[in-house]
Amino acid sequence: METSPPAPEGAPGEAPDALPEVRPVDLGIARLLPDVDRPAAWLLTVDDAPQSYVDLEEPTHLEFEYLRRLGHVVDAAAPAGAPLRVLHLGGGALTLPRYVAATRPGSAQRAVEGDARLAALVAERLPLPPDSGIALTVADARDAVEAAPPGAVDLLVADVFGGSRVPARVTTLDYAAAAARALRPGGLYAANLADAAPFGFLCSQLATLGVRFAELCLLAEPAVLRGRRFGNVVVVASDAPLPLAALARGAAADPFPARLVADGELTRLVGDARPVEEATAVPSPRPPADAFRVG
């Protein structure tokens, strides 16, 4: 069952009192920490794992590397400024929905968060600007995708983590089919995944998405692709040709540049990985304690 947390709205750039907050949530202990270098910016962690970073005065500022890459997907999804219909799986501090609202006014967005107490904390301490067009609901990500009307969204973003792992329920062929059904023809699916060489989880996800989507690519740091460290990988999929040039340009210009992998190189990466059935689905691998860099 879905519920909607209270969602107070404040004036754009209106920040709460800059005092840290520590609060139990459904999946652990959440900490909301002010950034001393940016007066309206906040870091959200759950059990000390970074979840979100948001600047209420500058919603176009994307601090996390993987979020910059998802921002490039948003930028390439339609002509500049054109509104989008977006479904976000995983809410956190609503960093990417705020980015979409700022760069594409008039967008209709729904963010689905599985942790009810985390959603309430964000609504209370990091209120959305008036008329943001963002609806935050508490629901299971898989259930939300399966309930979405066919062709309902232009962009579907999956940033779903139970703690620091992608839940098994959003890794399967049936989930991928539901995601493809929710998108309009030519719409984009983007997922934040995490893995390390030899990329068993990532390759199984690429194989799974490849059954339901004709076009795939990924964006990742070269150090991750070379197997030097565990890290985030953004996967993009569609039933139509992808905006590869725009994605590659954006990722290459980031402070920590990422590389785009597509076509034959992607096929070689996937190798003989098999799509994930419901009976064999497992969460993403548990990351090492120092895996995630905020940058």
PASEBA-1860 file (N, C-alpha, C; in nm, 3 decimals):
! residues 295
1> METSPPAP> 0.085/-0.119/0.000/0.000/0.000/0.000/0.088/0.124/0.000 ~ 0.047/0.225/-0.073/0.124/0.349/-0.081/0.067/0.451/0.016 ~ 0.156/0.529/0.074/0.114/0.642/0.156/0.194/0.763/0.114 ~ 0.142/0.879/0.145/0.212/1.003/0.113/0.254/1.071/0.242 ~ 0.385/1.092/0.265/0.429/1.161/0.386/0.391/1.307/0.379 ~ 0.383/1.372/0.494/0.359/1.517/0.490/0.470/1.583/0.412 ~ 0.435/1.676/0.325/0.534/1.737/0.236/0.524/1.888/0.241 ~ 0.571/1.948/0.351/0.566/2.094/0.358/0.653/2.155/0.251
9> EGAPGEAP> 0.608/2.268/0.201/0.684/2.338/0.098/0.729/2.473/0.151 ~ 0.850/2.512/0.114/0.903/2.640/0.157/0.942/2.723/0.038 ~ 0.987/2.844/0.065/1.033/2.930/-0.043/1.160/2.873/-0.102 ~ 1.183/2.894/-0.234/1.306/2.843/-0.294/1.429/2.891/-0.217 ~ 1.518/2.796/-0.186/1.640/2.831/-0.115/1.623/2.847/0.035 ~ 1.501/2.825/0.085/1.478/2.840/0.229/1.532/2.717/0.300 ~ 1.634/2.733/0.382/1.699/2.620/0.448/1.649/2.608/0.592 ~ 1.643/2.484/0.644/1.611/2.467/0.785/1.727/2.514/0.870
17> DALPEVRP> 1.704/2.519/1.001/1.814/2.555/1.091/1.931/2.460/1.066 ~ 2.051/2.515/1.055/2.168/2.437/1.017/2.221/2.358/1.136 ~ 2.141/2.270/1.190/2.180/2.183/1.301/2.172/2.039/1.254 ~ 2.272/1.958/1.285/2.265/1.817/1.246/2.144/1.750/1.310 ~ 2.098/1.647/1.242/1.986/1.569/1.294/2.023/1.422/1.283 ~ 2.002/1.348/1.391/2.022/1.204/1.393/1.889/1.141/1.432 ~ 1.839/1.051/1.347/1.705/0.999/1.370/1.696/0.855/1.320 ~ 1.634/0.766/1.398/1.610/0.630/1.346/1.510/0.635/1.229
25> VDLGIARL> 1.540/0.560/1.124/1.447/0.542/1.013/1.425/0.393/0.994 ~ 1.347/0.356/0.896/1.310/0.215/0.883/1.430/0.125/0.854 ~ 1.530/0.178/0.783/1.643/0.096/0.740/1.772/0.124/0.816 ~ 1.764/0.198/0.928/1.885/0.223/1.004/1.879/0.357/1.075 ~ 1.995/0.419/1.090/2.006/0.549/1.155/2.042/0.653/1.050 ~ 1.953/0.750/1.033/1.977/0.857/0.936/2.045/0.975/1.005 ~ 2.139/1.033/0.934/2.205/1.155/0.980/2.191/1.260/0.871 ~ 2.144/1.376/0.910/2.132/1.489/0.819/2.233/1.592/0.866
33> LPDVDRPA> 2.336/1.616/0.783/2.451/1.694/0.826/2.468/1.817/0.738 ~ 2.476/1.937/0.796/2.498/2.058/0.715/2.639/2.062/0.661 ~ 2.655/2.121/0.543/2.786/2.140/0.482/2.835/2.280/0.521 ~ 2.948/2.286/0.589/2.998/2.416/0.636/3.042/2.506/0.521 ~ 3.067/2.448/0.403/3.112/2.527/0.289/2.998/2.579/0.202 ~ 2.880/2.523/0.219/2.764/2.565/0.139/2.648/2.583/0.235 ~ 2.603/2.704/0.260/2.512/2.732/0.371/2.376/2.665/0.363 ~ 2.332/2.624/0.245/2.201/2.560/0.233/2.213/2.415/0.188
41> AWLLTVDD> 2.332/2.356/0.206/2.356/2.220/0.157/2.358/2.120/0.271 ~ 2.311/1.999/0.240/2.297/1.894/0.341/2.342/1.760/0.285 ~ 2.410/1.683/0.369/2.445/1.545/0.338/2.356/1.453/0.420 ~ 2.292/1.358/0.352/2.209/1.257/0.418/2.282/1.124/0.414 ~ 2.301/1.063/0.531/2.358/0.929/0.539/2.261/0.837/0.613 ~ 2.269/0.709/0.582/2.195/0.606/0.657/2.296/0.500/0.697 ~ 2.309/0.481/0.827/2.411/0.390/0.881/2.549/0.426/0.825 ~ 2.575/0.556/0.818/2.702/0.615/0.775/2.732/0.598/0.627
49> APQSYVDL> 2.643/0.540/0.550/2.661/0.531/0.405/2.597/0.653/0.341 ~ 2.671/0.730/0.260/2.611/0.848/0.195/2.493/0.809/0.108 ~ 2.381/0.879/0.126/2.260/0.854/0.049/2.228/0.968/-0.047 ~ 2.241/1.090/-0.001/2.205/1.206/-0.082/2.284/1.328/-0.036 ~ 2.302/1.420/-0.129/2.356/1.552/-0.099/2.270/1.649/-0.178 ~ 2.218/1.751/-0.109/2.130/1.847/-0.176/2.163/1.987/-0.130 ~ 2.164/2.080/-0.223/2.180/2.221/-0.194/2.046/2.289/-0.223 ~ 1.979/2.335/-0.120/1.845/2.391/-0.138/1.847/2.521/-0.216
57> EEPTHLEF> 1.958/2.594/-0.212/1.967/2.719/-0.287/2.013/2.697/-0.431 ~ 2.086/2.590/-0.455/2.136/2.559/-0.588/2.102/2.414/-0.624 ~ 1.977/2.387/-0.658/1.936/2.248/-0.685/2.003/2.188/-0.807 ~ 2.068/2.270/-0.889/2.140/2.214/-1.004/2.279/2.165/-0.966 ~ 2.321/2.188/-0.841/2.451/2.138/-0.796/2.438/1.991/-0.760 ~ 2.507/1.905/-0.833/2.505/1.760/-0.808/2.643/1.720/-0.756 ~ 2.651/1.691/-0.628/2.779/1.665/-0.562/2.832/1.525/-0.592 ~ 2.744/1.426/-0.588/2.787/1.288/-0.606/2.816/1.261/-0.753
65> EYLRRLGH> 2.921/1.184/-0.779/2.962/1.156/-0.916/2.851/1.087/-0.996 ~ 2.790/0.984/-0.937/2.689/0.909/-1.012/2.567/0.996/-1.042 ~ 2.537/1.091/-0.952/2.424/1.180/-0.977/2.453/1.277/-1.092 ~ 2.579/1.318/-1.106/2.612/1.399/-1.224/2.583/1.320/-1.351 ~ 2.615/1.192/-1.349/2.590/1.110/-1.469/2.440/1.094/-1.493 ~ 2.363/1.076/-1.388/2.218/1.073/-1.407/2.167/1.209/-1.454 ~ 2.231/1.317/-1.408/2.195/1.449/-1.459/2.220/1.461/-1.608 ~ 2.326/1.399/-1.658/2.350/1.401/-1.803/2.239/1.326/-1.878
73> VVDAAAPA> 2.187/1.220/-1.818/2.075/1.149/-1.880/1.953/1.240/-1.886 ~ 1.925/1.310/-1.776/1.814/1.407/-1.776/1.834/1.511/-1.886 ~ 1.956/1.564/-1.896/1.984/1.670/-1.994/1.966/1.620/-2.137 ~ 1.994/1.492/-2.160/1.988/1.437/-2.296/1.852/1.377/-2.331 ~ 1.761/1.373/-2.234/1.635/1.304/-2.256/1.538/1.379/-2.346 ~ 1.556/1.510/-2.360/1.468/1.594/-2.440/1.539/1.726/-2.465 ~ 1.490/1.808/-2.557/1.550/1.939/-2.578/1.557/2.019/-2.449 ~ 1.656/2.105/-2.438/1.679/2.181/-2.315/1.553/2.255/-2.271
81> GAPLRVLH> 1.521/2.241/-2.144/1.407/2.311/-2.086/1.273/2.245/-2.104 ~ 1.264/2.145/-2.193/1.135/2.079/-2.216/1.095/1.998/-2.093 ~ 0.970/2.007/-2.050/0.928/1.929/-1.932/0.926/1.780/-1.962 ~ 0.945/1.703/-1.857/0.945/1.557/-1.867/0.848/1.498/-1.766 ~ 0.799/1.380/-1.797/0.727/1.297/-1.700/0.829/1.196/-1.648 ~ 0.857/1.201/-1.516/0.965/1.120/-1.461/0.914/1.039/-1.342 ~ 0.954/0.914/-1.339/0.932/0.828/-1.223/1.067/0.796/-1.162 ~ 1.087/0.835/-1.036/1.211/0.809/-0.964/1.187/0.696/-0.864
89> LGGGALTL> 1.263/0.590/-0.876/1.257/0.482/-0.778/1.373/0.502/-0.681 ~ 1.341/0.532/-0.557/1.440/0.574/-0.458/1.434/0.725/-0.445 ~ 1.398/0.771/-0.326/1.379/0.914/-0.307/1.498/0.983/-0.244 ~ 1.544/0.931/-0.129/1.651/0.999/-0.056/1.610/1.142/-0.026 ~ 1.701/1.234/-0.049/1.672/1.376/-0.027/1.615/1.444/-0.151 ~ 1.576/1.366/-0.251/1.511/1.417/-0.373/1.604/1.507/-0.454 ~ 1.731/1.472/-0.456/1.828/1.555/-0.526/1.800/1.562/-0.675 ~ 1.783/1.447/-0.740/1.761/1.449/-0.884/1.624/1.507/-0.920
97> PRYVAATR> 1.516/1.476/-0.848/1.390/1.543/-0.878/1.399/1.696/-0.869 ~ 1.474/1.747/-0.771/1.491/1.892/-0.760/1.569/1.946/-0.880 ~ 1.667/1.870/-0.927/1.744/1.909/-1.046/1.653/1.917/-1.168 ~ 1.568/1.816/-1.186/1.475/1.816/-1.299/1.381/1.936/-1.289 ~ 1.327/1.961/-1.171/1.235/2.073/-1.154/1.301/2.206/-1.187 ~ 1.430/2.220/-1.152/1.501/2.346/-1.177/1.538/2.363/-1.324 ~ 1.574/2.254/-1.391/1.621/2.264/-1.529/1.510/2.244/-1.631 ~ 1.400/2.184/-1.587/1.287/2.157/-1.678/1.156/2.191/-1.608
105> PGSAQRAV> 1.131/2.323/-1.591/1.009/2.364/-1.521/0.885/2.305/-1.587 ~ 0.787/2.272/-1.504/0.664/2.213/-1.554/0.667/2.063/-1.564 ~ 0.779/2.001/-1.528/0.787/1.855/-1.531/0.694/1.795/-1.424 ~ 0.638/1.681/-1.457/0.554/1.606/-1.363/0.636/1.488/-1.313 ~ 0.667/1.489/-1.183/0.756/1.388/-1.129/0.694/1.317/-1.009 ~ 0.722/1.189/-1.003/0.683/1.109/-0.887/0.808/1.039/-0.835 ~ 0.836/1.057/-0.706/0.947/0.990/-0.641/0.893/0.889/-0.542 ~ 0.943/0.767/-0.552/0.896/0.657/-0.468/1.006/0.620/-0.369
113> EGDARLAA> 0.976/0.630/-0.242/1.072/0.598/-0.136/1.014/0.485/-0.051 ~ 1.094/0.381/-0.029/1.047/0.267/0.048/1.056/0.284/0.197 ~ 1.131/0.382/0.245/1.152/0.404/0.388/1.063/0.519/0.433 ~ 0.953/0.486/0.503/0.854/0.588/0.538/0.911/0.693/0.632 ~ 0.990/0.651/0.729/1.043/0.749/0.824/1.151/0.836/0.761 ~ 1.225/0.782/0.665/1.320/0.865/0.593/1.248/0.969/0.509 ~ 1.140/0.927/0.442/1.062/1.021/0.362/1.006/1.134/0.449 ~ 0.960/1.100/0.569/0.907/1.201/0.659/1.015/1.298/0.705
121> LVAERLPL> 1.135/1.247/0.731/1.247/1.332/0.771/1.281/1.432/0.661 ~ 1.289/1.383/0.538/1.322/1.472/0.426/1.213/1.577/0.405 ~ 1.087/1.535/0.413/0.977/1.629/0.395/0.979/1.738/0.502 ~ 1.018/1.700/0.623/1.018/1.794/0.735/1.138/1.889/0.729 ~ 1.257/1.836/0.707/1.378/1.916/0.719/1.427/1.977/0.588 ~ 1.390/1.916/0.474/1.435/1.965/0.344/1.313/1.986/0.254 ~ 1.228/2.081/0.287/1.102/2.097/0.214/1.123/2.133/0.068 ~ 1.031/2.087/-0.012/1.034/2.117/-0.156/0.990/2.261/-0.182
129> PPDSGIAL> 1.041/2.321/-0.289/0.994/2.455/-0.325/0.849/2.451/-0.370 ~ 0.778/2.564/-0.363/0.639/2.567/-0.408/0.627/2.526/-0.555 ~ 0.519/2.458/-0.586/0.489/2.421/-0.725/0.605/2.345/-0.790 ~ 0.668/2.258/-0.713/0.782/2.183/-0.767/0.740/2.079/-0.870 ~ 0.615/2.035/-0.863/0.571/1.928/-0.952/0.619/1.791/-0.910 ~ 0.675/1.782/-0.787/0.728/1.655/-0.736/0.631/1.597/-0.634 ~ 0.585/1.476/-0.659/0.502/1.404/-0.564/0.586/1.294/-0.500 ~ 0.598/1.296/-0.369/0.673/1.194/-0.296/0.576/1.096/-0.233
137> TVADARDA> 0.591/0.968/-0.266/0.505/0.866/-0.207/0.592/0.756/-0.146 ~ 0.537/0.691/-0.046/0.604/0.579/0.019/0.546/0.450/-0.037 ~ 0.631/0.371/-0.102/0.586/0.247/-0.164/0.707/0.162/-0.198 ~ 0.684/0.036/-0.226/0.790/-0.051/-0.275/0.817/-0.018/-0.422 ~ 0.946/-0.011/-0.458/0.983/0.030/-0.594/0.925/-0.064/-0.699 ~ 0.938/-0.192/-0.679/0.886/-0.289/-0.776/0.735/-0.276/-0.790 ~ 0.665/-0.263/-0.678/0.520/-0.247/-0.684/0.482/-0.121/-0.761 ~ 0.556/-0.013/-0.740/0.525/0.113/-0.807/0.543/0.101/-0.958
145> VEAAPPGA> 0.647/0.033/-1.002/0.669/0.016/-1.146/0.559/-0.071/-1.206 ~ 0.525/-0.176/-1.140/0.423/-0.267/-1.193/0.286/-0.201/-1.199 ~ 0.262/-0.103/-1.111/0.133/-0.034/-1.109/0.127/0.085/-1.205 ~ 0.240/0.124/-1.261/0.242/0.241/-1.350/0.166/0.213/-1.479 ~ 0.085/0.306/-1.527/0.015/0.285/-1.655/0.115/0.271/-1.770 ~ 0.082/0.193/-1.870/0.172/0.179/-1.985/0.201/0.314/-2.050 ~ 0.328/0.337/-2.083/0.366/0.460/-2.151/0.350/0.586/-2.068 ~ 0.352/0.573/-1.934/0.319/0.686/-1.848/0.432/0.786/-1.833
153> VDLLVADV> 0.557/0.744/-1.857/0.670/0.832/-1.826/0.768/0.840/-1.943 ~ 0.838/0.953/-1.947/0.944/0.974/-2.046/1.078/0.922/-1.996 ~ 1.097/0.924/-1.864/1.223/0.886/-1.802/1.193/0.812/-1.673 ~ 1.256/0.696/-1.656/1.244/0.618/-1.533/1.384/0.604/-1.476 ~ 1.403/0.653/-1.354/1.533/0.650/-1.288/1.525/0.556/-1.169 ~ 1.611/0.453/-1.169/1.616/0.357/-1.059/1.743/0.381/-0.979 ~ 1.726/0.429/-0.857/1.837/0.450/-0.764/1.795/0.387/-0.632 ~ 1.776/0.256/-0.637/1.713/0.183/-0.528/1.819/0.104/-0.452
161> FGGSRVPA> 1.836/0.138/-0.326/1.930/0.067/-0.242/1.865/0.036/-0.108 ~ 1.874/-0.089/-0.066/1.838/-0.127/0.070/1.964/-0.124/0.151 ~ 1.989/-0.014/0.224/2.120/0.009/0.282/2.216/0.044/0.170 ~ 2.315/-0.040/0.147/2.413/-0.014/0.041/2.406/-0.116/-0.072 ~ 2.294/-0.189/-0.082/2.282/-0.294/-0.183/2.152/-0.277/-0.263 ~ 2.159/-0.305/-0.392/2.040/-0.302/-0.476/1.956/-0.425/-0.443 ~ 1.829/-0.409/-0.404/1.748/-0.525/-0.367/1.724/-0.619/-0.486 ~ 1.713/-0.748/-0.455/1.694/-0.848/-0.559/1.566/-0.824/-0.639
169> RVTTLDYA> 1.464/-0.769/-0.577/1.334/-0.751/-0.644/1.340/-0.658/-0.765 ~ 1.442/-0.574/-0.772/1.453/-0.482/-0.885/1.569/-0.520/-0.977 ~ 1.594/-0.649/-0.988/1.704/-0.698/-1.073/1.659/-0.798/-1.178 ~ 1.530/-0.830/-1.186/1.486/-0.946/-1.263/1.425/-0.910/-1.399 ~ 1.405/-1.013/-1.480/1.340/-0.995/-1.610/1.199/-0.938/-1.595 ~ 1.125/-0.984/-1.494/0.989/-0.933/-1.476/0.991/-0.785/-1.438 ~ 1.086/-0.747/-1.354/1.101/-0.605/-1.320/1.136/-0.525/-1.444 ~ 1.232/-0.573/-1.524/1.272/-0.501/-1.645/1.156/-0.486/-1.742
177> AAAARALR> 1.072/-0.590/-1.752/0.956/-0.582/-1.839/0.859/-0.475/-1.791 ~ 0.839/-0.466/-1.659/0.750/-0.364/-1.605/0.805/-0.225/-1.630 ~ 0.937/-0.209/-1.615/1.000/-0.078/-1.640/0.983/-0.039/-1.787 ~ 1.006/-0.132/-1.878/0.990/-0.103/-2.021/0.846/-0.066/-2.054 ~ 0.752/-0.133/-1.990/0.610/-0.106/-2.016/0.570/0.034/-1.967 ~ 0.631/0.080/-1.857/0.595/0.210/-1.801/0.644/0.326/-1.887 ~ 0.745/0.302/-1.971/0.803/0.409/-2.053/0.726/0.428/-2.182 ~ 0.720/0.552/-2.228/0.666/0.578/-2.361/0.764/0.524/-2.465
185> PGGLYAAN> 0.722/0.503/-2.588/0.818/0.465/-2.693/0.930/0.568/-2.704 ~ 1.053/0.523/-2.703/1.167/0.613/-2.708/1.208/0.670/-2.575 ~ 1.137/0.635/-2.468/1.172/0.684/-2.335/1.301/0.621/-2.286 ~ 1.357/0.680/-2.180/1.486/0.636/-2.127/1.469/0.573/-1.990 ~ 1.542/0.463/-1.970/1.555/0.401/-1.838/1.699/0.422/-1.793 ~ 1.719/0.467/-1.669/1.853/0.488/-1.616/1.859/0.428/-1.476 ~ 1.965/0.352/-1.449/1.979/0.286/-1.320/2.117/0.311/-1.263 ~ 2.122/0.339/-1.133/2.247/0.347/-1.060/2.273/0.211/-0.997
193> LADAAPFG> 2.380/0.145/-1.041/2.419/0.015/-0.988/2.557/0.027/-0.925 ~ 2.598/-0.074/-0.852/2.730/-0.073/-0.789/2.789/-0.213/-0.793 ~ 2.916/-0.221/-0.833/2.981/-0.351/-0.847/3.131/-0.331/-0.858 ~ 3.204/-0.441/-0.864/3.348/-0.440/-0.886/3.383/-0.557/-0.977 ~ 3.499/-0.551/-1.039/3.546/-0.660/-1.124/3.543/-0.791/-1.043 ~ 3.500/-0.900/-1.107/3.475/-0.921/-1.251/3.333/-0.886/-1.296 ~ 3.257/-0.807/-1.220/3.130/-0.749/-1.261/3.020/-0.852/-1.286 ~ 3.015/-0.953/-1.199/2.910/-1.053/-1.214/2.771/-0.993/-1.203
201> FLCSQLAT> 2.750/-0.906/-1.104/2.618/-0.845/-1.087/2.587/-0.751/-1.202 ~ 2.679/-0.662/-1.235/2.657/-0.565/-1.342/2.626/-0.636/-1.474 ~ 2.704/-0.737/-1.507/2.682/-0.806/-1.636/2.549/-0.878/-1.638 ~ 2.507/-0.934/-1.526/2.375/-0.997/-1.523/2.264/-0.895/-1.542 ~ 2.285/-0.772/-1.490/2.185/-0.668/-1.510/2.181/-0.620/-1.655 ~ 2.296/-0.608/-1.717/2.300/-0.571/-1.858/2.233/-0.678/-1.944 ~ 2.257/-0.805/-1.912/2.192/-0.913/-1.986/2.041/-0.909/-1.966 ~ 1.998/-0.880/-1.846/1.854/-0.873/-1.816/1.788/-0.759/-1.891
209> LGVRFAEL> 1.846/-0.641/-1.883/1.789/-0.525/-1.951/1.794/-0.544/-2.103 ~ 1.896/-0.614/-2.152/1.908/-0.636/-2.295/1.796/-0.719/-2.354 ~ 1.728/-0.797/-2.270/1.613/-0.873/-2.319/1.495/-0.780/-2.347 ~ 1.482/-0.674/-2.268/1.364/-0.587/-2.276/1.389/-0.456/-2.350 ~ 1.515/-0.417/-2.367/1.549/-0.291/-2.433/1.646/-0.318/-2.547 ~ 1.623/-0.251/-2.660/1.707/-0.273/-2.779/1.842/-0.206/-2.767 ~ 1.852/-0.097/-2.690/1.975/-0.018/-2.683/2.020/-0.003/-2.538 ~ 2.150/-0.021/-2.517/2.208/-0.010/-2.383/2.342/0.063/-2.389
217> CLLAEPAV> 2.375/0.133/-2.283/2.510/0.184/-2.263/2.533/0.199/-2.113 ~ 2.656/0.225/-2.075/2.685/0.252/-1.935/2.787/0.363/-1.925 ~ 2.788/0.429/-1.809/2.882/0.534/-1.776/2.949/0.497/-1.645 ~ 3.083/0.495/-1.645/3.157/0.461/-1.523/3.296/0.520/-1.529 ~ 3.355/0.539/-1.412/3.493/0.586/-1.406/3.587/0.480/-1.464 ~ 3.691/0.522/-1.534/3.787/0.425/-1.586/3.845/0.334/-1.478 ~ 3.869/0.386/-1.358/3.926/0.304/-1.251/3.833/0.190/-1.213 ~ 3.702/0.215/-1.217/3.606/0.109/-1.188/3.606/0.007/-1.301
225> LRGRRFGN> 3.602/0.056/-1.425/3.600/-0.035/-1.540/3.726/-0.121/-1.548 ~ 3.838/-0.068/-1.503/3.963/-0.145/-1.505/3.977/-0.238/-1.386 ~ 3.877/-0.240/-1.299/3.881/-0.332/-1.186/3.963/-0.286/-1.069 ~ 3.996/-0.157/-1.063/4.081/-0.108/-0.956/4.005/-0.078/-0.828 ~ 3.874/-0.056/-0.839/3.797/-0.031/-0.718/3.650/-0.060/-0.742 ~ 3.578/-0.078/-0.633/3.432/-0.090/-0.633/3.374/0.049/-0.662 ~ 3.265/0.056/-0.736/3.208/0.187/-0.762/3.073/0.182/-0.830 ~ 3.017/0.300/-0.849/2.887/0.315/-0.914/2.900/0.308/-1.064
233> VVVVASDA> 2.801/0.250/-1.126/2.790/0.243/-1.272/2.648/0.284/-1.309 ~ 2.634/0.382/-1.396/2.502/0.423/-1.445/2.476/0.353/-1.577 ~ 2.368/0.278/-1.581/2.326/0.207/-1.702/2.207/0.280/-1.762 ~ 2.208/0.298/-1.893/2.100/0.368/-1.964/2.046/0.273/-2.071 ~ 1.914/0.267/-2.084/1.851/0.174/-2.178/1.731/0.240/-2.243 ~ 1.698/0.194/-2.364/1.583/0.245/-2.437/1.547/0.147/-2.547 ~ 1.426/0.165/-2.603/1.390/0.088/-2.721/1.424/0.164/-2.849 ~ 1.488/0.279/-2.835/1.527/0.363/-2.949/1.674/0.400/-2.934
241> PLPLAALA> 1.738/0.450/-3.039/1.880/0.489/-3.028/1.903/0.585/-2.912 ~ 2.012/0.564/-2.840/2.045/0.645/-2.724/2.123/0.770/-2.765 ~ 2.116/0.877/-2.685/2.194/0.999/-2.712/2.339/0.982/-2.669 ~ 2.410/0.891/-2.735/2.544/0.851/-2.690/2.642/0.968/-2.690 ~ 2.641/1.050/-2.795/2.737/1.160/-2.803/2.718/1.258/-2.688 ~ 2.593/1.293/-2.658/2.566/1.388/-2.549/2.606/1.329/-2.415 ~ 2.577/1.203/-2.393/2.615/1.140/-2.267/2.766/1.134/-2.251 ~ 2.835/1.097/-2.358/2.982/1.087/-2.352/3.045/1.223/-2.325
249> RGAAADPF> 2.995/1.328/-2.390/3.050/1.462/-2.368/3.031/1.507/-2.224 ~ 2.911/1.488/-2.174/2.883/1.531/-2.037/2.969/1.457/-1.935 ~ 2.979/1.325/-1.950/3.056/1.246/-1.854/3.204/1.277/-1.861 ~ 3.256/1.303/-1.980/3.399/1.332/-1.996/3.437/1.465/-1.934 ~ 3.341/1.558/-1.922/3.369/1.691/-1.870/3.354/1.701/-1.719 ~ 3.314/1.594/-1.652/3.295/1.598/-1.507/3.428/1.610/-1.432 ~ 3.424/1.658/-1.307/3.547/1.664/-1.228/3.617/1.528/-1.215 ~ 3.538/1.421/-1.200/3.590/1.285/-1.207/3.532/1.224/-1.335
257> PARLVADG> 3.603/1.235/-1.447/3.544/1.195/-1.576/3.506/1.047/-1.579 ~ 3.398/1.022/-1.648/3.352/0.885/-1.671/3.365/0.852/-1.818 ~ 3.367/0.724/-1.847/3.375/0.677/-1.985/3.245/0.609/-2.023 ~ 3.203/0.629/-2.147/3.084/0.563/-2.199/3.123/0.433/-2.266 ~ 3.049/0.325/-2.234/3.071/0.194/-2.296/2.941/0.155/-2.366 ~ 2.951/0.121/-2.494/2.832/0.085/-2.573/2.873/-0.010/-2.684 ~ 2.772/-0.054/-2.759/2.792/-0.134/-2.881/2.880/-0.256/-2.854 ~ 2.981/-0.279/-2.939/3.060/-0.400/-2.929/3.136/-0.413/-2.799
265> ELTRLVGD> 3.184/-0.302/-2.747/3.256/-0.306/-2.620/3.165/-0.353/-2.508 ~ 3.040/-0.308/-2.511/2.944/-0.351/-2.409/2.912/-0.499/-2.426 ~ 2.895/-0.543/-2.550/2.868/-0.684/-2.575/2.980/-0.773/-2.520 ~ 3.104/-0.729/-2.540/3.217/-0.807/-2.488/3.218/-0.808/-2.336 ~ 3.181/-0.697/-2.274/3.175/-0.691/-2.129/3.072/-0.790/-2.075 ~ 2.954/-0.793/-2.137/2.847/-0.881/-2.090/2.887/-1.027/-2.105 ~ 2.956/-1.060/-2.213/3.001/-1.197/-2.234/2.888/-1.297/-2.231 ~ 2.903/-1.401/-2.150/2.800/-1.505/-2.144/2.711/-1.491/-2.021
273> ARPVEEAT> 2.704/-1.371/-1.964/2.615/-1.348/-1.849/2.471/-1.377/-1.887 ~ 2.397/-1.432/-1.792/2.260/-1.472/-1.817/2.162/-1.373/-1.752 ~ 2.045/-1.353/-1.815/1.941/-1.270/-1.752/1.897/-1.331/-1.619 ~ 1.846/-1.246/-1.532/1.812/-1.286/-1.395/1.664/-1.324/-1.388 ~ 1.638/-1.447/-1.350/1.502/-1.493/-1.325/1.465/-1.466/-1.179 ~ 1.335/-1.469/-1.150/1.290/-1.444/-1.013/1.355/-1.541/-0.915 ~ 1.368/-1.667/-0.953/1.417/-1.768/-0.860/1.566/-1.755/-0.831 ~ 1.639/-1.687/-0.917/1.784/-1.677/-0.899/1.830/-1.537/-0.860
281> AVPSPRPP> 1.738/-1.446/-0.838/1.774/-1.306/-0.810/1.841/-1.292/-0.674 ~ 1.946/-1.211/-0.672/2.018/-1.180/-0.547/2.045/-1.030/-0.544 ~ 2.066/-0.974/-0.425/2.103/-0.832/-0.419/2.241/-0.808/-0.479 ~ 2.271/-0.681/-0.505/2.406/-0.646/-0.550/2.507/-0.678/-0.440 ~ 2.634/-0.694/-0.476/2.734/-0.731/-0.375/2.749/-0.625/-0.267 ~ 2.785/-0.672/-0.149/2.808/-0.579/-0.037/2.938/-0.502/-0.062 ~ 2.934/-0.370/-0.057/3.056/-0.293/-0.086/3.153/-0.295/0.030 ~ 3.281/-0.275/0.003/3.375/-0.254/0.113/3.343/-0.126/0.186
289> ADAFRVG> 3.391/-0.114/0.307/3.353/-0.001/0.394/3.390/0.133/0.334 ~ 3.499/0.140/0.257/3.545/0.267/0.203/3.511/0.283/0.056 ~ 3.404/0.214/0.010/3.379/0.206/-0.134/3.336/0.337/-0.196 ~ 3.250/0.412/-0.130/3.183/0.523/-0.195/3.249/0.654/-0.161 ~ 3.290/0.723/-0.266/3.353/0.854/-0.252/3.251/0.963/-0.280 ~ 3.247/1.063/-0.197/3.165/1.180/-0.222/3.251/1.282/-0.294 ~ 3.212/1.318/-0.419/3.296/1.411/-0.493/3.220/1.487/-0.596
END
